[in-house]
Amino acid sequence: CNALLKENGSLYIGTRNKGQIDSTLNSSRCIEKVRSLEFLDKDNFSATFRNGVWTLQKFHTKESLKDVCLKYFNNVETMGSGSQIYAICKNPKRLSEEDYIEALNIEFNMEYPNGYKHNKHEKLISEILKSK
């Protein structure tokens, strides 16, 4: 996301709130009429099996979300409560061209579950880097 922003660009990002899961796990009463199971590993990831594919989702605290965002942005504000938390990230840090190329190659040429890749991303990456 950092690579796609101009110098004055902002990123608005949301994620699952680890505090909500902690609260639910520590509660001895049922608060909803739906079934909801979450199991977090030591790094606060939860795995879900959907349509034959395992997906992982990271649960954050406001502090851990801010720490991740500060690697790529100079100004980060976190907010939210309940099941979702949010960050507003401003003033993107400029990374090396090699860092951008590596990240954009991964993002725009993801491997499908069957091992297939499109391999048609080079022109897009070139245009993104030219626009910086």
ABEGO torsion letter per residue (X at the ends): XAAABBAABBBBBBBBBAAAAAAAAABABBABABBBBBBBBAAGBBBBBBGGBBBBBBBBBAAAAAAAAAAABABBBBBEBEABBBBBBBGBBBBBAAAAAAAAAAAAABBBAAGBBAGAAAAAAAAAAAAX
